[in-house]
Amino acid sequence: REYLNSITAIGPRTVGSPENEVLTVNYLLEQIRAIERESADAHKISVDVQRPTGSFSIDFLGGFTSYYANITNVVVKLEPRSGAEHAVLSNCHFDSVPNTPGASDDAVSCAVMLEILYTLSKSSEPLQHAIIFLFNGAEENILQASHGFITQHEWAKSIRAFINLEAAGVGGKELVFQTGPENPWLVQAYVAAAKHPFASVMAQEIFQSGIIPADTDFRIYRDFGNVPGIDLAFIENGYIYHTEYDTSDRILTDSIQRAGDNILAVLKYLATSDKLAKSSEYRHGNVVFFDVLGLFVLAYPARVGTIMNYITAAIAFLYLSKKVLQPKTRAVPNLKKFFTAFSLTLTSWVCTLVTVLLVAVFISIIGRSLSWYTHFHVSVFLYGTAAAAKLILVHTLAKKFFYKNMNEQYLGDVFFDASLMVWCIALAVITHMGLCSAFVCTLWVAFPLLAKLMIHKEFSQKGATVKFVMMYMLGMFVPYLYMIYLSWTVFEMFTPIMGRSGSEIPPDVVLAGFIVVITMILSSYFINFIYLVESTKTTLITLTTMFVVTLILVCSGIFFPYSSDVANPKPKRVFLQHTNRRFHDVDGNVVKSDSGIWINGFDYNGISHITPYVPEINDTIRTPCEEHAPFCGLPWILPVHFMFRLVKNWYLPAPEIFPRSPIHFKVLSKELMPSSSVRLSFEVSGPSHMSLYVRPHEGSALSTWSLGDGTPVASSGGDYFVFYSHGLQAMPWRFWVELTAPEKRSDGIVSLAIAAHYFFGEDQKSPQLRALLERFPNWMFSSGWSCTYDLFVF
């Protein structure tokens, strides 16, 4: 904890700031040298401060290109005295996003790594392989420092596997949410070594699907280093992730100890493993892995899982076929009744989904979105009760009008089989898609089928109700317990994300969808009870009453979405940029200029809850899109425009700002190339963070440039985006772009804009910005900075 407190005491550690590039680096070097002085003779410790410059393209956030200059890495190698040919990498990052102390993301991981380095160095037992500890100084700048290390550092060639330590929340358990690619032995190493395992292949597939707007250094080591690894992250309390509340006192000592125990054990295991030296030889496909209630992890090769899944599905299909098609004289009526029940089950799910989503849309339209953000139980009472009531209602009506006077036990039996059929199809389809998460479907086929076979006689005996229910519940215990555990983990991760997922996606619709899916899963083998019980009237009335009361309370606004509770804050996130904009024509003349504070609410509510505090933020100052300019003529720090509606942005007029370190943009040359294309060369100097936007005009095309691998990567929407950052000092940024154009055009062939972002120091906040921030309520986290935007046409 001493390491953690010392790093966070430095304050926000933005790339390029003295806090990040000098104070934190010096602190890390002091601690590493102290550890080196006390290390045992069995080890050799080498330290290097790397300051790489480079460029790469990435398909994250719709696709963009990154350029970095003179950023900082602190690299430590612990190896046997005689040296080591192979190494395992442990990675953390010490930089933080602006305006936050970054205790969980990611100072705590760096503190854990320092403690592990100390513990291992004091041991008299030599390691077989080297362990490289990378304290990287530019992860929040979209993974730049890890790219600089893995592509340029001489030690990178010896790395055969890595562990990446990250955070998506504050403390709690650290979840293994990515592994590989295709290295089952790494997961087996984690299973064998970790003292407190917590892992989910489902989390891996959700994360890699791109649903969560985040990424980690795992991608860089995998894609640019071709190295397999393990990605871990703290996931608890994501409400204060990337805010001013991410302080060291909020991370429990137990969480730090737990992470330290796990990572130390896994690193030690890998550093003494014979498989590390030949890691490429053990690349044998994907692996299915999941923890059982946090007690232990089950892991097996995906190909084994595929065989198990298909066998399970085949057995269930055979059971259903035999049951429906025998005796032969009853085959056709049985098939008819079975597929009627199957269709009715699916219909009830569709009706439930549509009904609950309509409620969620209604809540979003009336401006009561995120009412459950601070009070999660509200979402269960609102959407959970609606889902359960609708499901029961559909089947109650079917029982009353469609299945009138039919044998109840027979109906219960056929609806059980219908649910089993649904799960069999899901198992076969998901397995065919190659998703490792299909193991969940296997649980929902295998255990209920076993339960049914154990108590099949009770399905037709009216007098065995209690025994039947008890044995039935016992058979369902494993899949239900695991599903509830898994659901809680998913909600713990996703609920806070809804508060930072932009203003485009209605979070109530997303959460309602999740709740309906969970309700359908948990009810799938209990639909048959609707046909077995005498009446569902009391249950329906209770659920409907709970839903109606909750709906009225939500519509009244009694559940305020955000909280300033000191012990457990759930703040609203707002970003403010005091901006100067200048738009130039093809002759270099300024055709338009303005200045204002650009305000972005980071969730679906925009800033509707803030207008009572700042009345001048109203509909008259909504942000207009400058259609002729790339990215609407707005100074996006990252290409996340697709996450935000401009109607939920505001541009409050404000006096012009005069940065002490203004941007300098210079055209070095315009050349006609042999291929009849035009090459434009530029030089830019400015603050540590800049954004470059390029839009070829109609008829023109950006063919190549000096960035990334030379192939321009368009962002979603068609414009090109380059994210630039530098460390404390850097040479002026020089680059060129090459465009093909069929003929000379009076309005030019390309629009190019450059934005400068002042994230720290005396240029960060203007007096007007500070005054505005002071007026905001305490349940809000506002991140503000100054920036400029200049558009040129060539």
N, C-alpha and C positions, 0 to 999 in steps of 0.2 A: 504493500500500500504506500510505502514511502516514495517509491519510484513514481507511482501514479499521481500522488499529491504534488510532487515536484514538477512533473511535466505539465499538469493542468494549471498549476500556479503561474506558469509563464503567460497564460491567457490564450486567446485565439491564435492559431498558428497557420496563417494563410501563406500559400506559396509566394515567395518573393519578399515576405516581411522579415525584419530582423528577428522577430520572435521565432519564426520557423527556421530560417537559414543560419542564424548565429546562436541564439540563446539555447534552443532545443538541441541543436547539433553539439554545442559545447558541453551541455549537460550530459548527453549520451556518451560523448567521448571521455568525460571525466569518470563516469561510472564504469565504463568498459575498461579503462586503464586501471582503476582500483581493483576490478575483478581480475585483471591480468596479473597484477602484483601478487595476489593471493592464490593464484591457480597452482594446482599440483604439477609435479614434474612430468607426469605422464602425458601432458597436453601441450600443444603449441597454439597460441592465440595470435592471429594476424588481424589488423584493422586497416580499413581503407575508406577514405571519403571520396566518393565518386560524384562528379558534376557533369552528367551527360547532356548532349544536345542531339535531337533527332526528330523524326516525324513518322506518322503512321495513319492509316485510315481504319475506321471501325464502323460496323453496322449498327451500333448501339444508338438509341434515340433517333431512329430514322436514317442514320448514316451521316458521318461527318469525318473530317480530317483533323488531326491533332499535330501541333508543332510545339516543341519545348526547347528551351535553351538554358543551360547552366543551372538546372535544378539539382537537388541534393539527395544523395543516398549515403547512409552510414552502414558499412558492411563489415561484419566480423566473421572470421573463420576459426572454428575450434576443431583441431585435428590431432591425431597422434603425433608424437615427437618426430617419428620417421616420415610423416606426411601421409597423404591419402589421395588416391586417384579419383575416387567417387565421393559424391556429397549429397546430402539432403538439405533442402532449403526451408527455413522458417521465415515467414514474411509478416510484418506488421507495417502500419504507416503512422508517422507521428504528426503529419499535417492535419489540419481540421478545416471545416468549412468556415467562412467568415462569420464573425459575431458569436461563435460558440466555443466553449472550452474543450469540447471533443473528448470527454473522459472515456466514454464507452467506444466511441468511434474516432481514434482507435488507440488512445493513450494506454488504456488498460492492457491491451494486447502487447504493446511495447514493454510495459512494466512486467508482464508475465514472462516475456522473452528475456529480459535482463535477469530476472530471478532464475530462470532455467539455465541461462549461460553461467551464472554464478554457481548454481548447484552442480552442474556437470563439470565445471572447471576445477571444483574442489575435490572431485572424486579421484581416487588413486587408480581406478580401473580405466585403462585406455579404450578409446572407441575404435571400431574397425574402419569406419568411414568418417569423413568430415561432416560437420554440421555448419552450414552457413546461415548466419542470422542477418537478415536484411531489414534495417530500419529505414523504410523508404519515405521520402519527404514530399511526394507529389501524387498521392492516390486520389485525393478529392478533385484533382484536375483531370479527372477521367483517365486514371491508370497510367499516367505518363512516366513516373519514376520506375515502376516495374518494367516497363518497356525499355527504358534506358539501361536498366541493369541486365535483363535477360538477353538483349541484343548486342550489348557493347562491353560488358565487364568480362575480364579474362577468367574469373572464377565460374562464370555461368556455364562454361563448357563442361564442367565436372558434375553438374547437378543432374541427378537421376529421378528425383521425386521432390515434392514440396508440400508444405502445410501452410495454408493461408489463414490468418486470423483476422476476422472482420466483425462487424456489428450491424444489426438492423434494429437494435433495441438496446436497452440499458440493463445489463446484468442478467441474472437468471442462468439458465442452462445454455451452453454453447452447442448449437445444432450443426451436425454435419449435413449440409444441404447440397453439396456437389462433390463428386469424386471422379477419378479417371482422367481422361476418357479410356475406357476399355482396359482397366488394370485391376482385376478382382483381387489381386494379392495385396493391394494397398488397403482396400476395405477390410480384408482379413487381418492385416496388421493392426488396424484400428480396433477391430473386434477383440483381437488377442491382447492388446496392450492397454486400451483405455480403461480407467478405473470406474468412470461414471459415464457410460456410453449414452449418446442421444443422437439418433440419425434417422433420416427418412429419404428414401428414393423418390417418394411422392413430392417432397419439397424440391428435390433436384429437378424433376420434370416440370413442376410448376414454374420454378425460377427460370429454367432454360427455355421455357415457352415464350418469355418476354412479357408476360402479364404484369410482373412487378417491374416498375420503371427504375431499375437499379442494376449495377454490375460490379464485379470485383476483380482484383488482380489475377484471380484464377483464370479468367479469359485470356489474359496476356501470356501467362506461362504456358497455357495450353496451345494457343494459336500461334504465338511467335517463337516460343521456346521448344514446342513439341515435347513438353515435360508433363507427366501425369502427377496428379496431386489430390489433396483433400482440402475442401473449403469449409471452414467453421465460422459461425456467427452467433453472437448473443441475440436473442429474439424477444426477450421480455420487455414490456413497457416501451414499445416503439413510439408512443405519443410524444416523448421528449427527445427522440433521436434527431440530431441536427438542429437542436435549439439551445438557448442559453441555459436550460435546465440540465443539460448533460454534464453534470458535475461529479467529481470523484466521490462525494459523500453518498450519492445515490446507488453506488455499486457496492453490494454487500461483500464483506470479506469472504463469505462462503463461496460466492460466485468466482472470485479471484482464485481462491484455493482450489476449487473444483477444476477450473480451466487449467491451472498450473499442473495439477496432478495428471490430467488427461494428456496434455501436450508434451510434458516431460516424458511420460511413459511411452508415448507413440514415437517421439523423436529418438529416444534411446533405443527403442525396438528397431527402428529403421536404420539407425547408425551402426547397429550390430548385426544386420540381416545380410545374408549372402545374396538374397534376391535383389537388393538395391543395385549391386554392381552390374546385374544383367536384367534390369527392369524391362527393357524392350522385348526380352524373350518371353515375358510373362503377360503379354498383351493378348488376352483371350476373350474379347467381347465384354459386354456390359455385365453389371452385377445387380442383383436385387438385394436391398438391405433395408432393414427397419428395426427400430428398437421396440421392445415389449415393455411398455409402461416405464421406460427409463431404467429398467433393471438389467437388461442385456440386449445385445444386437444379434439378429439373425441375418446371415448373409450367404448367398449362394449364386453361382453363375446364372446369367439371364437365360442361357440356353437350357439349363436344367429347369428353371422356372417355366419356360415355354412348354417343355414336355409335360411337367406337372399340371400346368393349366389346361392343356388340351386333353390330357387323360381325365382330369376332373370333369371337364365339360362333356366329354364323351360318355363317361359313366352316368352323368345326370341325364343326358339325352336318351341313353338306352333305357334308364329307369322310366322316364316319361313316356317313351315310345311303347314300352311293354305295358305300361299301365293304361294308356289311352287306347291302344290297338287290340287289347285283349279283354273279353273274348271277341273273336272276329265278327260275330253277329252284332256286337254293339259298337264296332269300330267307328262307323260313320256318326252315330249320335254322340259318342264320346268325344270325337274330334270336334264336332260342332260346339259342344258345351265347353270344351277346353279352350278353343280359340275365341269363343264369346267371352269367357272369363279373362283371357289374356288381353283381348281388345279393350275390355272394360277397365282393366288395371291401367293400361297405357292411357286410356281416355281420362281416367280420374287424375292421373299425374299431369296431363296436359291442361286440364281444366284448373287444377290447383295452381300450376305455374302461371297461367294467364291471369287468374284472379288475383294472386298475390302481387304479381308484377304491376297490374293495374293500380293496386293500392299504393305501391312504391312510386309509380309515376305520378299519381295524385298528390302524394306527400311532397314530391319534388317540385311539382307545379305550384303548389300553394306556399312554397318557401319554407317548409319545415324539414328540409333535408338534414341529416346527421343528428337528429334529435337523440339518437342512441349512442353518440360518440363518447359522451361521458358516462352515460347510464346504459351499459350494454344489455341489461335485462329488458329494456324497453323494446329492443328489436325482437327478442324472443316472444314477448307478450303481444307485439303488434303483428309480426309476420309469421311467427311459429304457430300461434293459435289460429290464425287465418288459414294457414296451410293444413293443419290437422283437421280443423272443422270442415273445410272444403272436401278433403279426402273422405272423411266419414260420411258427409252429406251425400256425395255421389253414390257411394256404395249402399247407404241406407235406402236411398230412393230406388236403386236397382233391386235391392232385396224386397222392397215393398211392392213395386209395380211390375218388375220384369221377372223376378224369381218367386212370384206369389205361390204359396203352398208347396214349395220344393223342400226336400229334406235338408235340414240345416247342416247336419254332419257332412253330407255330400258336397254342399256348397263350400264349407270350410276346406274340405279336401281339395276341391278343384281350384280354389283361389290360392291355396298354398302352392299347388303345382304351377299355376300361372306365374307366380312370383319367382319360383325356381327357374322357369323358362326364361324370364326376363334377365335374371342374373347369368344364366348359361350363355345367352346371346351376347350380353355385355362382356363376359369373360372371353369368349371366342374373338369378338371384334377388337377389344383392347389388346389382347395378346397378338392378334394378327398385325396390329398397328406397330408392334414392337415396343410398347410401353411397359416398363418394369412394374408400374403401379397396378398391373393386372392381378398381382397377388391378393389385393383387397377383395376382388371379385371371387377369387378362389375360396377365401374364407366364407363368403356369403353363399357359396354353392355347397362346399364340402360339409360344413357343420350343420346347416339346416337339413341337408339330405340325410346325414347320419341320425339327427334327432327324429326325423320323420320315420326312418326305418326302425328305430328303437321303439316308437310308440304308435306304429301304424294301426294297431288294433284299437287303441283308444279313440281314433278318429271316428269310429263307427259305434262307439259305446256311450250312451247317454249318461250312464251312472258313474263314469270314471272321470268326471270333470276336474276335480282337484288334482288327482294324480296326473292327469293329462297336462294340465297347465304347468305344474311343477317340473315335470320331465321335459316339457317343451321349452320352458324358460332356461332350464339347465343346458339343453342342447344349443340354445341360441346365445349362451353367455359369452363365449369367446368373441364371435364377430361383433356383437353389440358393445361389449366392453372396449374392444380395440377401436371401433368406429367412433365411440364417444370421446375416447382419448385423442384420436386423430383429429376429430372435429374441433376439439378445444385448442389444439396446437395450431390448426389452420386459422381459426378465428383470432387467436392471440397474435398471429402474424399480420393478418389481413385487415382487421378493424382499424389499427392505427394508420395503415397505409392509405385508407380511404380519406384521411385528413390531409394528405399531401399528393394526391393523384391528379390534381388539376381540375379545371372547371368544365371540362368537356363531358366526363363520364359521371352520370348520376350515381352516387355511392349507395343510395337506398335501393336502387334497382339491382346493383351488384350484390349487396348484402342479402336482400330479399331472395335473390336467385340462389345464393349459397344456402340459406335457411330452408328453402323449398327442397333443394336437392338432398340436404341432410334429413329432412322430414320424410321424404320419399324413401330414402335408404332405410331409415330406422323403422318405418311403418310397413316395409315391403312384406314381411312375414307375419304382420299382425292384422293385415286387411281381412284375412280369413276369420278373425275373431268377431268382426262386424256381423258376419253371417251366422256365427255360433251363439252370440248373446241374444237375449230376448229383445232388448231395446237399447238404442243409443241416444235416446231423447235427453237424458240428464247430461251426458257428456257433451252433446252438441250445444245445449243451452249454456253450460258452463264455459265452454270454449268461445262461443259467440259473444257472451257477455264480457269476457276478458278482452276480446278483440275490440269490441265497440267502445268500452270504457277507455282502453289504451289509445284508440284512434281519436277519441274526443279530446283526451288530455294532450296528445301530440299536436293536434290541430290548434289547440288553445295556446300552444307555445310554452307550456309549463316546464317542459324538459329543454333547458338551454344546452346547446351542443358542447360548449367549451367550459373549462374549469381553470381557475387560478389557484386552486388548493395547493398550499405550499408543499404538503407531503406528497401529493399525487397530481401534479398539474397536467391538464390536457389542453394545450393552447391552440388557438387558431393561428395559422401561419400566413403572413403577408410579406410580400417583397416590394420594396420601394426604391426607385432609381431616379435621382435628380439628374435630368438629362438635358444636354444641349444638342440640338440637331441642326445640321446644315446640309442642304441639298443643292448640288452643283449641276449645271447643264454641260453639254458637250464642249462648250467654249471655256469652261472653268468658272463661269459666273454663278454666284449664289442666287438661286431662284426662290428659295424659301428657307427660313430659319426660325426656330422657336426654342423655347425652354420650358420645361415643366417637370413635375414629379409623376413618373409613370408608376401606377399602383396595380399590383397583381395579387389577388386573393388566391391562395394555393389550394383551395378546395371548391366544391361545387357551389357553395353559398356566395362566392365572390367576396364582397365586403358589405353585404346587406346588413349585417349586425353592427357595423362600425359607423354607418352614416349618422346615427343619433349623436355620436361623439364629434364627428367632423362633418357638419351639414353641407359644406361646400363640395363634398364628393357626392355629386348627384348625376342624373341622366344627362345634363347639359355638357358634361366633360367626359363622356365616354370616348375611349380611344378609337380614332379613325384609322383605317388601313390605308397607307400610301401605296396604292396598287402598282405604281410604276417602280417602286423600290423593293429590293430583296427583303424578305422577312417583314413585309409591311412597313419598312422604314423604322423599325423599332430595335433597340439595342439588346437583343437576346444574348445572354451570356452562354447559353447552350441552345441547340436547336429543338426546344421543347414546345414550339408554337402550336403543335398539333394537340397538346394537352389543354390548351386554354382558349376560351371564347373571348374574342375582342370585346363583345358586348359586356363582358364581366371584367374589363380592364378600364382604368380611369387615367386621364392625363390632366393633372391639375396644374394650371399655369403657375409658373414660378420664375423668379429672376434668373438671369444667366449666371452660370458658374464659371470661375476662372481657375482651373487646376494649376498648381504650382509646377507640375510636371506634365505639360500638355503633349498631346500626340503630334508627331512630325511625320507626314506622309509625302513621299517624294517619288515622282516617276523618273526612273533612271534611263530608260530607253524604250523606243518603239521600233521593232524590226520586222521587215517582211521576210519570212523564211522561204527556203527553196520549195517547200511544199505548198506555197501560196497562202500559208497561214500567217497570222500576225502574233508576234511575241511581245508582250508588255512586261517590262521589268520594274520592280518597285523596291523601295526601301522604307521601312517603318521603324520608328523608335517611340517608346511610350511606356506606360506603366506595366506591371508584371502580368496583367491579364488583358487580352485584347481578343476581339472576335472579328473575323473577316467574312464578308458575305459577297458572293459573286452570282450575277444573273446574266447569262448571255441573252442578247436580244433576239427577237424572232428572225430566223434565217441564219443565225450564228450558232456555233457549237464550241464548247470548251473541250479541246482535244487532248491536251496534256498540260502538266504544270510541274514545278520543281518540288512539290510537296508529296508526302506519303511515298508510294511506290511509283509515282508519276502518272497514275491513272486517276483522274478526278472522280470522286464519289459524290453523287447528288444526294441531298437530303430529301426527306419526304416533302413533296410540294414542288420539287424541281430546282430550287436554288441550291447553291453550294455553300457549305459552312466550314470555316476553319477556326479551331479553338487554339489560341496561342497563349503561352505563359513563359515566364523566365524567372530565374532565381534572383539573387541580390544584384548581380551585375550581368549584363549581356551586351554583346555587340548589336548594332542595329539589325533588324530582321530584313533579310533580302530574299525575295522570291520572284518567280516569273510565272505568267500564265500564257498559254498559247491557244488562239482561237481561229477557227475557220469561218470565213464569211464570204458569200458568193460575190458580193459587190460592195462598193463604197456606199455608206448610208449617212445621210445628213444627221440622223439622230444617234449615231454611234453603233457599235457592235456589242458593247457590254456595259452593264452597270456594276460598279464595285463599291462596297461600303466597308468602312472600318469603324469599330466601336472600341473605346478605351474604358476600362472598368477600374475604379479606384476602391479597392477592398480594404485598405488599411492606411494608417498615417493621417496627416493633416488634410489631405484631399478627400478623405472618405465621405465625410458628412458635412454638408453645407449648413449654415445657421437655420435656413428655412426647413431643411429636412429634419434637423434635430428638434425644432419647435413642433413640427407635425408629429414626430414619433412620440413626444411627451404627452400628446393629447390622446393617444390611443389607450384603450382599457388594459388592465393588467392581465386579462385572460388571453392576451394576444402575444405572439412572438413575431416581432417585425425585424426583418433584416434589411438594412438600408445602406446604399452606397451611391456615389456620384459616377456619372459616365457621360461620354460624348459619342455622337454618331455623325459621321461624315459620309455623304454619298457623292460619288464621282461617275461621270459617263465618259467612255473612251470610244 
